[in-house]
Amino acid sequence: MTDWAVRGRTGRCADAPTGGQMPEEWEVLTLRGLAATDERAEEFVGTLVIHRVGSPEPVESIQIRVKRSVLTELHTTVGRLLSRSVGFRRSERA
């Protein structure tokens, strides 16, 4: 599984289980089943699996819908970060 930490400001959220306060930090564990109906799709659906950092509670799965433009931006940004990371080797196929 991928081990990323996502940090954010505390904010109000009506559906939050913490009495209206969103937690400060979530750990992104994986993104499952990201798929589209066809190769020209502009939106993709999948499941984001996250865990509240420091919480004994189990992971949460959230159904997500992501636009192609967001995935393109993430691809560029994450690729740039990984290429600068120590120990990362670029795939021969890329």
N, C-alpha and C positions, 0 to 999 in steps of 0.2 A: 504494500500500500504506500501511497505517497504521503509524506509527512510535511504538511505546510501549516503555518500558523497564520491566522487572519486576525488582525487587530483593528478595532474600531472604537469610536467614541461611544460612551454610554448614551443611549437615546430612548425615547418613549416608544413602546410598541404595545398595542392593545392586546395582542395574542401572546405576549411573552409570559412564560410560566413563572417569572420572577417578580410578579406584582407590578408589571408595567415597565420594568427596566430591562433593556437588552443587556446581555452579558458583555463584558469588556473584550474577551478573547475567545475565539473558536479555533479549533484545529480541523483543517480540511483533511479527511482521510482518503477519499477517492471520489471520482466521478464515474458512475456506472451507466452503461447502456446508452451512451450518447448516440442518437441515431436520427435520421431524417427519412422522409417518405420517398425521396428520390435524390439524384445527384445534383439537381438544381435548386434544392430547397433553400429557403432563406432563414428558416428556423429549425432548431434541433431540440429534441427533448431527451431528458435523462434524469438521473437521480444523484444528487449531491449528498455524500455521507459525511457528516460533521460530528464533532464532539466538543462540548464546552470544556475548556482547559481547566484542570483542577477539580472537575466535578466527578463524583463517583457514579453519576447516572450513565446509562448506556448511550451509545451513539444515536443520532437522529438522522433519518433519511428524508430529504426534501425533494419533491418533484420540481424540476426546473425546465424552463424554456429559454434557449439562448439564440440570439440572432447571429447570422453568419459574420457580420461586421465585428461583433464582440469576439468571436472565436479567432478571427484573423488578427485582431489587435493583441489578444492573449498569446497567440502563436509567435508573433514578432517579439513581444516583451519577454516572454519566458525563454524563447530561444536566445535572446541577447543576454539574459541573466545567466543561463546555463553555459553559454560559450565563454563567459568570464570566470566561471566557477572552477575552482581547483578540482582536478580529478574527473572532469567531464570530458568525454571523448565524443566527437561528432560522428554520427552514424555514417557508414560508407554509402548508404543508399541516398542520403540527403543531398 
